[in-house]
Amino acid sequence: MKEHKEYEELTKEELLLKVQSLDRLNKELLLTFQKSERLEFGWTGNLGQWFWDFTTNEVTFNPLKAEAIGYMKEDLPEKVPYEFFTDKVHPDDKDGVMQLMMDHLKGEIPVWEVKYRIQAKDGSWKVYQDRGKVTERDENGRPLFLTGIVFDITQEELEREQLVVKNKTLATQMKRDALTSLYTRSAIIVELVKHSNRAKKQEQPMSIIVLSVDNYAKIEDDFGIMLSEEVLKVTGQVIISSIQDRYVAGRYRDSVFVIVLENTEKEEAGILAEIIKQTVLETVFEVSRHVSVSAGVSTYHPDETISELIQRTAQKLVAAQKNGGNQVVL
């Protein structure tokens, strides 16, 4: 009775509009049913389909679409406008979503397909994959009716993000020397090439430190692999603490380390090398003798290769060790 009363209160024009709207909805529902029966519709399942009568701004949809974000039937307005859902789209996604919708409504793109975050009633965020299409336009090309389907892909997105994190973690682990936590030889070479290219392009200085534990072979002979590797591990920790996040460093081979100092002149790099040398000398190691390091320091010349830069700096390291060790040669 209530429904009849509502219709009685409508004007002739409003009644005609209502009849046209219901007619379009019925036709779409019938077509959908027929396609599903013939197994030609590839979007069945999940949160189901939605229908949007553009002339009345009324949306008809599978209740699962609202229930998935915590809204039961009693929470919904009697006539659900499309804004009921779009107003809940994440602020960072909304402009893109609305732009794609407008592009499709204007006929600039064939379908409206978009992924977006939508806020649930409890404040949490779900991820929906939505696809829609104008199925009827008037003689001037203005949209009359749209139909589409929506999927809740929150779990898939969560799993994808977790996989991305795992891959990044794995990639990071592959770049790190297991003993010292510094870059591996290959990784520090990559960093050196990258930094040298940037230094050349930006016309900024770049320096490197090639550093080694003095008499490491003797330490290994006297104390064995376990304790000698502990010396390398602690030396790596000293380097990490000294460079912090400003520079990058790697274990080049055995007891040799390379530190790359972006936008740094040789004199400043020499000061850092002295700090590392002194810190190592003052550090108590598990071996029963003082441990020291020596280093060579050079500034990159744009006309030399990376191999030449490392070789030139390594020669300074050798000179420092031949001169008694515990030295820095610029």
Steps between C-alpha positions, in 0.01 A plus 500: 500500500780736588656443159167576322464820702849613396414453134171691544697799624718511189430734211437362153854593395649333810292188440620483142860538614450224758347265243786563257752436776337171600477398138873552448579311821278208402658478156851496648406237759348282230808531277728421793298193590509378141875551469562322830285209390707464183823534706600799285530742788849491645441710810253291699571442868690699763316819602274485198361751259373853533262709287494877494208690350670825408173690453382438857843446660378176657733204542380143517764255622574167658476552881844338532656820366375691805530214748869458416562847646274442799165646387190291545168563327371707792806731468421591141278786382178400326642623171873449477680765289837423346655752746430250780804307378712772335496710818674212676784471248845575645592870452821404318303287252186705453618750239631224276184293543270793421711605201479152347126496562454838330718394207276198446176691547618742230583206273873564499587150620307179422463373860551629849740266680672604819652375824444705813498492879163541667438564868294251696254597771755411771760735347715232338579497129401247236625483143241472222550428131212660311406476134206676340362600164227728366250264337250761385531859382246748367501639148752767607740244646422581862515194729169351618601173659819330618570146609809347653654260747716542808749274674643518850872448438618604848660165576669480161642851544624412850672188368648698211638765738646229726664342196648836399642544851643147496658560160653827616630331814647218294658745256651692793633181655660401171683834494631463854808316617378244755796552733531880516152618384679731255440483124644201316783551249264511202255730677763753606637507143149579375474780759842630400402514132171670585665759721781570253251556218305740718818681606602542136156621395458743790868604500533416867792333678491134600761325709562143604677332791659159450560362847640172630572329832875498556668160506168320459662181366710480819188549716331215311803273542535574871135498608313302236209578272233559765686770694654658191156532340378659822768766444354569154146508638589755769700708250192505278294624794751780561472604133118495510498709816749748354333557162141480634258570211720756328725264303501141373754227571566143400728206563711493185687177573627313807606776743478787249218753519395779262315813612343731241460862605268704280556876467812473716853627441807288581588697813156441656516134403842483666352630825237222495771241431697628801189474720442139393870417550499644852169338594624156390822550695301580818256210454546189713491189280477137608852434374777565752676776310435851374325517165573786261399604150665696222338690217561670170286800399444641151268738319340380177629643173226512231744379234593177684320168521367352823768231484768765471356690797495190720850398388641848566349507848600141579865593425476766772364235738792270420745787561339569839529137607858468376584805707391320821122509481247695709530783245295696250660608172335773290 
